[in-house]
Amino acid sequence: MYHAVGDDCWGEEHLFVRPAELEQQLQYLSENGYETIFFEDLAHLERYEKPVILTFDDGYDDNYTVLYPLLEKYQTKATIFVIGNAMGSTHKMTQEQVYEMAASGLVSIQSHTYTHGNLSAMDEPALRQEMDLSNAALAAATGQIPYVLCYPEGKYSHLTMDVAKDYYTFALRMDG
């Protein structure tokens, strides 16, 4: 579960991984027989001896400028959870960058909701709006409807999980 990739920390430092550190980690995975997979590959996990899923939250622009070249270099797959209404805003990837990465076959673009709001505090209509708008924005950017949701800041409720089942095959939380 990564976020931003860069040496120039412009935000919360704990959300950053330095490019050199990330490259060492990707090299380690490559040299030690790990296979990066997407969530859809969980249906046939027996095909992989040492599977690992790499995720990046929020859709930061450095995921395109720094992470993407590393993924290409090591032929490594990653899933990026993009905030639907944030594409093109400060420090976020543009719709064109999201499209290019999704088309590469190395990156799966999935939902981090539309506004990155607190899902545990929302009622059902608000949750459905978050998921509907997110899916529409990401489908417009990539041509594919997301099938994985990453709860923003790990916040969710039983209602959140019930509603998410109508939209997604998988959902991620931060507490195990």
LINTA-V113562 format. One record per backbone hydrogen bond with DSSP energy under -0.5 kcal/mol. CO is the residue of the C=O (numbers start at 1). NH is the residue of the N-H. E is the energy in kcal/mol with one decimal. If there is no record, write none. Layout:
# LINTA-V113562
co=CO nh=NH e=E
co=CO nh=NH e=E
This chain:
# LINTA-V113562
co=2 nh=57 e=-2.6
co=4 nh=17 e=-1.7
co=7 nh=9 e=-1.0
co=8 nh=10 e=-0.8
co=12 nh=15 e=-2.0
co=13 nh=16 e=-1.9
co=15 nh=4 e=-2.1
co=17 nh=6 e=-1.8
co=18 nh=22 e=-2.6
co=19 nh=23 e=-2.7
co=20 nh=24 e=-2.0
co=21 nh=25 e=-2.1
co=22 nh=26 e=-2.7
co=23 nh=27 e=-2.7
co=24 nh=28 e=-2.4
co=25 nh=29 e=-2.4
co=26 nh=30 e=-2.4
co=27 nh=31 e=-3.0
co=28 nh=32 e=-1.5
co=29 nh=34 e=-2.3
co=30 nh=33 e=-1.1
co=34 nh=36 e=-0.5
co=35 nh=52 e=-2.0
co=38 nh=41 e=-1.4
co=39 nh=42 e=-1.8
co=40 nh=43 e=-1.1
co=41 nh=44 e=-1.5
co=42 nh=45 e=-1.0
co=44 nh=47 e=-1.8
co=45 nh=48 e=-2.1
co=50 nh=35 e=-2.7
co=52 nh=37 e=-2.2
co=52 nh=54 e=-0.5
co=54 nh=79 e=-2.9
co=55 nh=2 e=-3.5
co=56 nh=81 e=-2.9
co=58 nh=83 e=-0.7
co=59 nh=93 e=-2.8
co=60 nh=63 e=-1.7
co=61 nh=64 e=-1.2
co=61 nh=65 e=-2.1
co=62 nh=66 e=-2.4
co=62 nh=67 e=-2.3
co=63 nh=68 e=-1.7
co=66 nh=70 e=-1.1
co=67 nh=71 e=-2.5
co=68 nh=72 e=-2.4
co=69 nh=73 e=-2.5
co=70 nh=74 e=-2.3
co=71 nh=75 e=-0.7
co=71 nh=76 e=-2.1
co=72 nh=75 e=-0.6
co=78 nh=108 e=-2.3
co=79 nh=56 e=-2.1
co=79 nh=81 e=-0.5
co=80 nh=82 e=-0.8
co=80 nh=110 e=-2.7
co=81 nh=58 e=-1.6
co=82 nh=84 e=-0.6
co=82 nh=112 e=-1.9
co=83 nh=86 e=-1.6
co=83 nh=87 e=-0.6
co=84 nh=87 e=-0.6
co=86 nh=89 e=-2.7
co=89 nh=92 e=-2.2
co=91 nh=61 e=-1.6
co=93 nh=88 e=-2.4
co=94 nh=98 e=-2.3
co=95 nh=99 e=-2.4
co=96 nh=100 e=-2.5
co=97 nh=101 e=-2.4
co=98 nh=102 e=-2.4
co=99 nh=103 e=-2.4
co=100 nh=104 e=-0.8
co=101 nh=104 e=-0.8
co=101 nh=107 e=-0.8
co=102 nh=105 e=-0.8
co=106 nh=78 e=-2.3
co=107 nh=109 e=-0.5
co=108 nh=80 e=-2.7
co=108 nh=110 e=-0.6
co=110 nh=82 e=-2.6
co=111 nh=150 e=-2.3
co=113 nh=84 e=-2.5
co=113 nh=112 e=-0.6
co=114 nh=85 e=-2.5
co=117 nh=119 e=-1.1
co=118 nh=121 e=-1.5
co=119 nh=122 e=-1.2
co=123 nh=127 e=-2.4
co=124 nh=128 e=-2.7
co=125 nh=129 e=-2.1
co=126 nh=130 e=-2.4
co=127 nh=131 e=-2.2
co=128 nh=132 e=-3.1
co=129 nh=133 e=-2.7
co=130 nh=134 e=-1.9
co=131 nh=135 e=-2.5
co=132 nh=136 e=-2.3
co=133 nh=137 e=-2.5
co=134 nh=138 e=-2.7
co=135 nh=139 e=-2.4
co=136 nh=140 e=-2.2
co=137 nh=141 e=-1.6
co=138 nh=142 e=-2.4
co=138 nh=144 e=-0.5
co=139 nh=143 e=-2.5
co=147 nh=169 e=-2.1
co=147 nh=170 e=-1.9
co=148 nh=111 e=-2.0
co=149 nh=151 e=-0.6
co=149 nh=172 e=-2.6
co=151 nh=154 e=-2.3
co=152 nh=155 e=-2.1
co=157 nh=161 e=-2.2
co=158 nh=162 e=-2.3
co=159 nh=163 e=-2.7
co=160 nh=164 e=-2.7
co=161 nh=165 e=-1.5
co=163 nh=166 e=-1.7
co=164 nh=167 e=-1.7
co=164 nh=168 e=-3.0
co=170 nh=149 e=-2.0
co=172 nh=151 e=-2.1
